[in-house]
């Protein structure tokens, strides 16, 4: 993997139920990309070999939230990009913390 992105999407809505519904739609979109992702309690991490593809996904997450009914949306994004090498993978970072 040459790139990793963590995104937290925060739709401006009136209830927790609506927030969860919209964020769930964003997560469903991310999963539909087929890229490896990890859903955490604050953000979703996506990894891949194309920086541009990851940035397209980040952009589309905002559109998904708006189409789902959010009047506005904020997003916090973290990016690790190493075009000539490998970034640490999701599995390498967290698997040891989720095994019995």
N, CA, C and O atoms as a GROMACS GRO file, in nm:
protein
  400
    1UNK      N    1   0.084  -0.117   0.000
    1UNK     CA    2   0.000   0.000   0.000
    1UNK      C    3   0.089   0.125   0.000
    1UNK      O    4   0.186   0.135   0.076
    2UNK      N    5   0.054   0.217  -0.086
    2UNK     CA    6   0.133   0.340  -0.092
    2UNK      C    7   0.063   0.458  -0.024
    2UNK      O    8   0.123   0.563  -0.005
    3UNK      N    9  -0.066   0.440   0.012
    3UNK     CA   10  -0.139   0.550   0.073
    3UNK      C   11  -0.243   0.498   0.171
    3UNK      O   12  -0.298   0.389   0.155
    4UNK      N   13  -0.268   0.579   0.272
    4UNK     CA   14  -0.368   0.547   0.373
    4UNK      C   15  -0.438   0.678   0.411
    4UNK      O   16  -0.373   0.781   0.428
    5UNK      N   17  -0.570   0.671   0.423
    5UNK     CA   18  -0.650   0.789   0.457
    5UNK      C   19  -0.744   0.753   0.570
    5UNK      O   20  -0.808   0.648   0.569
    6UNK      N   21  -0.752   0.841   0.668
    6UNK     CA   22  -0.853   0.827   0.773
    6UNK      C   23  -0.948   0.945   0.759
    6UNK      O   24  -0.905   1.060   0.751
    7UNK      N   25  -1.078   0.916   0.757
    7UNK     CA   26  -1.177   1.022   0.741
    7UNK      C   27  -1.284   1.011   0.848
    7UNK      O   28  -1.337   0.903   0.875
    8UNK      N   29  -1.314   1.124   0.907
    8UNK     CA   30  -1.425   1.136   1.002
    8UNK      C   31  -1.525   1.232   0.937
    8UNK      O   32  -1.494   1.349   0.915
    9UNK      N   33  -1.643   1.183   0.909
    9UNK     CA   34  -1.748   1.263   0.846
    9UNK      C   35  -1.848   1.302   0.954
    9UNK      O   36  -1.899   1.217   1.027
   10UNK      N   37  -1.875   1.433   0.963
   10UNK     CA   38  -1.965   1.484   1.066
   10UNK      C   39  -2.078   1.564   1.002
   10UNK      O   40  -2.065   1.685   0.980
   11UNK      N   41  -2.189   1.496   0.971
   11UNK     CA   42  -2.303   1.570   0.915
   11UNK      C   43  -2.367   1.657   1.023
   11UNK      O   44  -2.375   1.618   1.139
   12UNK      N   45  -2.411   1.775   0.983
   12UNK     CA   46  -2.480   1.864   1.076
   12UNK      C   47  -2.629   1.828   1.073
   12UNK      O   48  -2.702   1.865   0.981
   13UNK      N   49  -2.670   1.755   1.175
   13UNK     CA   50  -2.809   1.710   1.184
   13UNK      C   51  -2.859   1.729   1.327
   13UNK      O   52  -2.781   1.760   1.417
   14UNK      N   53  -2.988   1.709   1.347
   14UNK     CA   54  -3.052   1.739   1.475
   14UNK      C   55  -3.054   1.625   1.576
   14UNK      O   56  -3.081   1.648   1.694
   15UNK      N   57  -3.028   1.503   1.532
   15UNK     CA   58  -3.039   1.392   1.626
   15UNK      C   59  -2.926   1.291   1.606
   15UNK      O   60  -2.867   1.281   1.498
   16UNK      N   61  -2.898   1.218   1.711
   16UNK     CA   62  -2.798   1.112   1.703
   16UNK      C   63  -2.840   1.004   1.604
   16UNK      O   64  -2.757   0.950   1.531
   17UNK      N   65  -2.969   0.974   1.601
   17UNK     CA   66  -3.018   0.872   1.509
   17UNK      C   67  -2.993   0.912   1.364
   17UNK      O   68  -2.951   0.829   1.283
   18UNK      N   69  -3.017   1.037   1.332
   18UNK     CA   70  -2.994   1.086   1.197
   18UNK      C   71  -2.845   1.088   1.164
   18UNK      O   72  -2.805   1.055   1.053
   19UNK      N   73  -2.764   1.127   1.260
   19UNK     CA   74  -2.619   1.127   1.242
   19UNK      C   75  -2.570   0.986   1.211
   19UNK      O   76  -2.493   0.966   1.116
   20UNK      N   77  -2.614   0.889   1.288
   20UNK     CA   78  -2.573   0.749   1.267
   20UNK      C   79  -2.621   0.699   1.132
   20UNK      O   80  -2.546   0.631   1.061
   21UNK      N   81  -2.744   0.732   1.094
   21UNK     CA   82  -2.797   0.687   0.966
   21UNK      C   83  -2.713   0.739   0.850
   21UNK      O   84  -2.679   0.663   0.759
   22UNK      N   85  -2.679   0.866   0.854
   22UNK     CA   86  -2.602   0.926   0.744
   22UNK      C   87  -2.460   0.873   0.743
   22UNK      O   88  -2.407   0.839   0.637
   23UNK      N   89  -2.397   0.864   0.859
   23UNK     CA   90  -2.260   0.810   0.865
   23UNK      C   91  -2.260   0.665   0.817
   23UNK      O   92  -2.166   0.623   0.749
   24UNK      N   93  -2.362   0.589   0.851
   24UNK     CA   94  -2.372   0.451   0.802
   24UNK      C   95  -2.376   0.447   0.649
   24UNK      O   96  -2.319   0.357   0.587
   25UNK      N   97  -2.444   0.543   0.588
   25UNK     CA   98  -2.447   0.548   0.441
   25UNK      C   99  -2.309   0.579   0.384
   25UNK      O  100  -2.269   0.522   0.283
   26UNK      N  101  -2.237   0.668   0.450
   26UNK     CA  102  -2.101   0.700   0.406
   26UNK      C  103  -2.012   0.576   0.419
   26UNK      O  104  -1.934   0.545   0.328
   27UNK      N  105  -2.023   0.507   0.530
   27UNK     CA  106  -1.943   0.385   0.550
   27UNK      C  107  -1.979   0.279   0.446
   27UNK      O  108  -1.891   0.211   0.395
   28UNK      N  109  -2.106   0.265   0.416
   28UNK     CA  110  -2.148   0.169   0.313
   28UNK      C  111  -2.085   0.205   0.179
   28UNK      O  112  -2.041   0.117   0.105
   29UNK      N  113  -2.080   0.334   0.147
   29UNK     CA  114  -2.014   0.377   0.023
   29UNK      C  115  -1.866   0.339   0.025
   29UNK      O  116  -1.815   0.283  -0.072
   30UNK      N  117  -1.798   0.368   0.135
   30UNK     CA  118  -1.655   0.336   0.145
   30UNK      C  119  -1.633   0.186   0.125
   30UNK      O  120  -1.544   0.145   0.051
   31UNK      N  121  -1.714   0.105   0.191
   31UNK     CA  122  -1.702  -0.040   0.176
   31UNK      C  123  -1.727  -0.083   0.032
   31UNK      O  124  -1.665  -0.179  -0.016
   32UNK      N  125  -1.817  -0.014  -0.037
   32UNK     CA  126  -1.850  -0.052  -0.175
   32UNK      C  127  -1.735  -0.028  -0.272
   32UNK      O  128  -1.738  -0.079  -0.384
   33UNK      N  129  -1.634   0.049  -0.231
   33UNK     CA  130  -1.520   0.074  -0.320
   33UNK      C  131  -1.433  -0.048  -0.338
   33UNK      O  132  -1.356  -0.056  -0.433
   34UNK      N  133  -1.446  -0.145  -0.246
   34UNK     CA  134  -1.365  -0.266  -0.254
   34UNK      C  135  -1.226  -0.252  -0.194
   34UNK      O  136  -1.151  -0.349  -0.189
   35UNK      N  137  -1.191  -0.132  -0.149
   35UNK     CA  138  -1.060  -0.113  -0.086
   35UNK      C  139  -1.064  -0.162   0.058
   35UNK      O  140  -1.171  -0.168   0.120
   36UNK      N  141  -0.948  -0.197   0.110
   36UNK     CA  142  -0.941  -0.239   0.249
   36UNK      C  143  -0.972  -0.119   0.339
   36UNK      O  144  -0.914  -0.011   0.322
   37UNK      N  145  -1.063  -0.139   0.432
   37UNK     CA  146  -1.096  -0.029   0.524
   37UNK      C  147  -1.118  -0.084   0.664
   37UNK      O  148  -1.141  -0.203   0.684
   38UNK      N  149  -1.110   0.006   0.760
   38UNK     CA  150  -1.130  -0.029   0.901
   38UNK      C  151  -1.218   0.078   0.961
   38UNK      O  152  -1.183   0.196   0.960
   39UNK      N  153  -1.333   0.037   1.014
   39UNK     CA  154  -1.426   0.130   1.076
   39UNK      C  155  -1.398   0.136   1.224
   39UNK      O  156  -1.405   0.035   1.294
   40UNK      N  157  -1.365   0.255   1.272
   40UNK     CA  158  -1.343   0.277   1.414
   40UNK      C  159  -1.453   0.365   1.470
   40UNK      O  160  -1.541   0.408   1.396
   41UNK      N  161  -1.449   0.392   1.600
   41UNK     CA  162  -1.557   0.469   1.661
   41UNK      C  163  -1.557   0.617   1.623
   41UNK      O  164  -1.659   0.684   1.638
   42UNK      N  165  -1.444   0.669   1.574
   42UNK     CA  166  -1.436   0.810   1.538
   42UNK      C  167  -1.410   0.834   1.390
   42UNK      O  168  -1.445   0.938   1.336
   43UNK      N  169  -1.347   0.736   1.324
   43UNK     CA  170  -1.310   0.756   1.184
   43UNK      C  171  -1.300   0.622   1.114
   43UNK      O  172  -1.293   0.517   1.178
   44UNK      N  173  -1.300   0.629   0.983
   44UNK     CA  174  -1.280   0.510   0.901
   44UNK      C  175  -1.150   0.527   0.825
   44UNK      O  176  -1.124   0.633   0.766
   45UNK      N  177  -1.067   0.424   0.826
   45UNK     CA  178  -0.939   0.426   0.757
   45UNK      C  179  -0.951   0.343   0.630
   45UNK      O  180  -1.007   0.233   0.631
   46UNK      N  181  -0.897   0.396   0.522
   46UNK     CA  182  -0.899   0.331   0.392
   46UNK      C  183  -0.756   0.328   0.341
   46UNK      O  184  -0.682   0.424   0.356
   47UNK      N  185  -0.717   0.215   0.280
   47UNK     CA  186  -0.582   0.210   0.225
   47UNK      C  187  -0.586   0.160   0.081
   47UNK      O  188  -0.674   0.084   0.042
   48UNK      N  189  -0.487   0.205   0.003
   48UNK     CA  190  -0.482   0.163  -0.136
   48UNK      C  191  -0.352   0.201  -0.201
   48UNK      O  192  -0.263   0.258  -0.138
   49UNK      N  193  -0.342   0.169  -0.329
   49UNK     CA  194  -0.221   0.198  -0.404
   49UNK      C  195  -0.231   0.324  -0.489
   49UNK      O  196  -0.134   0.362  -0.554
   50UNK      N  197  -0.347   0.388  -0.490
   50UNK     CA  198  -0.364   0.509  -0.570
   50UNK      C  199  -0.407   0.626  -0.482
   50UNK      O  200  -0.519   0.629  -0.430
   51UNK      N  201  -0.317   0.722  -0.467
   51UNK     CA  202  -0.348   0.843  -0.391
   51UNK      C  203  -0.470   0.912  -0.450
   51UNK      O  204  -0.560   0.955  -0.376
   52UNK      N  205  -0.474   0.924  -0.582
   52UNK     CA  206  -0.586   0.993  -0.646
   52UNK      C  207  -0.719   0.923  -0.620
   52UNK      O  208  -0.821   0.989  -0.597
   53UNK      N  209  -0.719   0.790  -0.622
   53UNK     CA  210  -0.842   0.717  -0.593
   53UNK      C  211  -0.889   0.744  -0.450
   53UNK      O  212  -1.008   0.762  -0.427
   54UNK      N  213  -0.796   0.746  -0.356
   54UNK     CA  214  -0.834   0.774  -0.217
   54UNK      C  215  -0.890   0.916  -0.203
   54UNK      O  216  -0.986   0.937  -0.129
   55UNK      N  217  -0.831   1.013  -0.271
   55UNK     CA  218  -0.881   1.150  -0.263
   55UNK      C  219  -1.020   1.160  -0.328
   55UNK      O  220  -1.104   1.237  -0.280
   56UNK      N  221  -1.043   1.085  -0.434
   56UNK     CA  222  -1.177   1.082  -0.494
   56UNK      C  223  -1.279   1.027  -0.395
   56UNK      O  224  -1.391   1.077  -0.386
   57UNK      N  225  -1.241   0.924  -0.321
   57UNK     CA  226  -1.330   0.866  -0.220
   57UNK      C  227  -1.359   0.966  -0.110
   57UNK      O  228  -1.473   0.981  -0.067
   58UNK      N  229  -1.256   1.035  -0.064
   58UNK     CA  230  -1.274   1.138   0.039
   58UNK      C  231  -1.374   1.243  -0.008
   58UNK      O  232  -1.464   1.281   0.067
   59UNK      N  233  -1.359   1.288  -0.131
   59UNK     CA  234  -1.450   1.389  -0.185
   59UNK      C  235  -1.593   1.335  -0.194
   59UNK      O  236  -1.688   1.403  -0.158
   60UNK      N  237  -1.606   1.212  -0.243
   60UNK     CA  238  -1.740   1.154  -0.260
   60UNK      C  239  -1.810   1.132  -0.126
   60UNK      O  240  -1.932   1.137  -0.120
   61UNK      N  241  -1.735   1.110  -0.020
   61UNK     CA  242  -1.797   1.093   0.112
   61UNK      C  243  -1.883   1.215   0.149
   61UNK      O  244  -1.989   1.200   0.209
   62UNK      N  245  -1.837   1.334   0.114
   62UNK     CA  246  -1.916   1.456   0.142
   62UNK      C  247  -2.046   1.454   0.062
   62UNK      O  248  -2.152   1.486   0.115
   63UNK      N  249  -2.035   1.416  -0.064
   63UNK     CA  250  -2.154   1.411  -0.150
   63UNK      C  251  -2.254   1.307  -0.101
   63UNK      O  252  -2.375   1.331  -0.103
   64UNK      N  253  -2.205   1.194  -0.056
   64UNK     CA  254  -2.293   1.089  -0.003
   64UNK      C  255  -2.372   1.142   0.117
   64UNK      O  256  -2.492   1.121   0.127
   65UNK      N  257  -2.303   1.211   0.207
   65UNK     CA  258  -2.369   1.265   0.326
   65UNK      C  259  -2.476   1.367   0.289
   65UNK      O  260  -2.584   1.368   0.348
   66UNK      N  261  -2.447   1.453   0.192
   66UNK     CA  262  -2.545   1.553   0.150
   66UNK      C  263  -2.665   1.485   0.082
   66UNK      O  264  -2.780   1.520   0.110
   67UNK      N  265  -2.638   1.390  -0.006
   67UNK     CA  266  -2.748   1.318  -0.072
   67UNK      C  267  -2.833   1.241   0.028
   67UNK      O  268  -2.951   1.218   0.005
   68UNK      N  269  -2.773   1.201   0.140
   68UNK     CA  270  -2.846   1.127   0.244
   68UNK      C  271  -2.932   1.220   0.330
   68UNK      O  272  -3.008   1.172   0.414
   69UNK      N  273  -2.919   1.351   0.309
   69UNK     CA  274  -3.006   1.443   0.381
   69UNK      C  275  -2.939   1.542   0.473
   69UNK      O  276  -3.007   1.625   0.534
   70UNK      N  277  -2.807   1.537   0.486
   70UNK     CA  278  -2.739   1.634   0.571
   70UNK      C  279  -2.739   1.770   0.501
   70UNK      O  280  -2.702   1.779   0.384
   71UNK      N  281  -2.780   1.877   0.571
   71UNK     CA  282  -2.776   2.009   0.508
   71UNK      C  283  -2.633   2.060   0.491
   71UNK      O  284  -2.606   2.141   0.402
   72UNK      N  285  -2.542   2.012   0.575
   72UNK     CA  286  -2.400   2.045   0.561
   72UNK      C  287  -2.320   1.934   0.629
   72UNK      O  288  -2.373   1.857   0.708
   73UNK      N  289  -2.193   1.928   0.595
   73UNK     CA  290  -2.108   1.823   0.649
   73UNK      C  291  -1.967   1.876   0.666
   73UNK      O  292  -1.916   1.951   0.583
   74UNK      N  293  -1.905   1.836   0.775
   74UNK     CA  294  -1.764   1.863   0.798
   74UNK      C  295  -1.690   1.730   0.792
   74UNK      O  296  -1.748   1.625   0.819
   75UNK      N  297  -1.562   1.736   0.757
   75UNK     CA  298  -1.483   1.614   0.753
   75UNK      C  299  -1.343   1.644   0.803
   75UNK      O  300  -1.286   1.750   0.773
   76UNK      N  301  -1.289   1.552   0.877
   76UNK     CA  302  -1.152   1.560   0.923
   76UNK      C  303  -1.078   1.445   0.856
   76UNK      O  304  -1.119   1.330   0.865
   77UNK      N  305  -0.967   1.478   0.789
   77UNK     CA  306  -0.898   1.380   0.707
   77UNK      C  307  -0.749   1.376   0.746
   77UNK      O  308  -0.685   1.479   0.766
   78UNK      N  309  -0.698   1.254   0.757
   78UNK     CA  310  -0.555   1.231   0.777
   78UNK      C  311  -0.505   1.150   0.658
   78UNK      O  312  -0.571   1.056   0.615
   79UNK      N  313  -0.390   1.187   0.606
   79UNK     CA  314  -0.336   1.120   0.488
   79UNK      C  315  -0.191   1.081   0.513
   79UNK      O  316  -0.111   1.162   0.561
   80UNK      N  317  -0.159   0.958   0.478
   80UNK     CA  318  -0.020   0.913   0.474
   80UNK      C  319   0.004   0.867   0.331
   80UNK      O  320  -0.070   0.784   0.279
   81UNK      N  321   0.107   0.921   0.269
   81UNK     CA  322   0.134   0.890   0.129
   81UNK      C  323   0.284   0.869   0.109
   81UNK      O  324   0.365   0.954   0.145
   82UNK      N  325   0.318   0.757   0.054
   82UNK     CA  326   0.457   0.726   0.026
   82UNK      C  327   0.464   0.665  -0.115
   82UNK      O  328   0.456   0.543  -0.130
   83UNK      N  329   0.478   0.749  -0.218
   83UNK     CA  330   0.470   0.700  -0.355
   83UNK      C  331   0.578   0.599  -0.392
   83UNK      O  332   0.557   0.516  -0.480
   84UNK      N  333   0.690   0.605  -0.327
   84UNK     CA  334   0.801   0.513  -0.356
   84UNK      C  335   0.824   0.423  -0.235
   84UNK      O  336   0.932   0.427  -0.175
   85UNK      N  337   0.727   0.345  -0.200
   85UNK     CA  338   0.744   0.258  -0.084
   85UNK      C  339   0.612   0.210  -0.032
   85UNK      O  340   0.512   0.206  -0.104
   86UNK      N  341   0.612   0.174   0.093
   86UNK     CA  342   0.494   0.118   0.156
   86UNK      C  343   0.462   0.196   0.284
   86UNK      O  344   0.552   0.234   0.358
   87UNK      N  345   0.333   0.220   0.307
   87UNK     CA  346   0.289   0.275   0.434
   87UNK      C  347   0.254   0.159   0.526
   87UNK      O  348   0.229   0.048   0.479
   88UNK      N  349   0.252   0.183   0.654
   88UNK     CA  350   0.208   0.079   0.748
   88UNK      C  351   0.062   0.047   0.720
   88UNK      O  352  -0.020   0.137   0.707
   89UNK      N  353   0.031  -0.081   0.712
   89UNK     CA  354  -0.105  -0.123   0.681
   89UNK      C  355  -0.194  -0.121   0.806
   89UNK      O  356  -0.145  -0.121   0.919
   90UNK      N  357  -0.323  -0.121   0.782
   90UNK     CA  358  -0.421  -0.129   0.889
   90UNK      C  359  -0.395  -0.255   0.972
   90UNK      O  360  -0.389  -0.250   1.095
   91UNK      N  361  -0.380  -0.368   0.904
   91UNK     CA  362  -0.358  -0.494   0.974
   91UNK      C  363  -0.235  -0.489   1.064
   91UNK      O  364  -0.239  -0.534   1.179
   92UNK      N  365  -0.128  -0.433   1.013
   92UNK     CA  366  -0.006  -0.428   1.093
   92UNK      C  367  -0.022  -0.336   1.215
   92UNK      O  368   0.039  -0.359   1.320
   93UNK      N  369  -0.102  -0.232   1.200
   93UNK     CA  370  -0.119  -0.136   1.309
   93UNK      C  371  -0.212  -0.187   1.420
   93UNK      O  372  -0.185  -0.164   1.538
   94UNK      N  373  -0.321  -0.255   1.383
   94UNK     CA  374  -0.424  -0.282   1.484
   94UNK      C  375  -0.459  -0.428   1.512
   94UNK      O  376  -0.518  -0.457   1.616
   95UNK      N  377  -0.423  -0.519   1.424
   95UNK     CA  378  -0.466  -0.659   1.442
   95UNK      C  379  -0.427  -0.714   1.578
   95UNK      O  380  -0.507  -0.782   1.641
   96UNK      N  381  -0.307  -0.686   1.624
   96UNK     CA  382  -0.261  -0.738   1.752
   96UNK      C  383  -0.348  -0.694   1.869
   96UNK      O  384  -0.349  -0.758   1.974
   97UNK      N  385  -0.422  -0.584   1.850
   97UNK     CA  386  -0.507  -0.532   1.957
   97UNK      C  387  -0.648  -0.592   1.954
   97UNK      O  388  -0.728  -0.567   2.043
   98UNK      N  389  -0.677  -0.671   1.850
   98UNK     CA  390  -0.811  -0.725   1.835
   98UNK      C  391  -0.814  -0.877   1.828
   98UNK      O  392  -0.912  -0.936   1.783
   99UNK      N  393  -0.708  -0.940   1.872
   99UNK     CA  394  -0.704  -1.086   1.874
   99UNK      C  395  -0.721  -1.132   2.019
   99UNK      O  396  -0.685  -1.062   2.113
  100UNK      N  397  -0.778  -1.252   2.034
  100UNK     CA  398  -0.806  -1.304   2.168
  100UNK      C  399  -0.681  -1.352   2.236
  100UNK      O  400  -0.687  -1.398   2.349
   0.00000   0.00000   0.00000
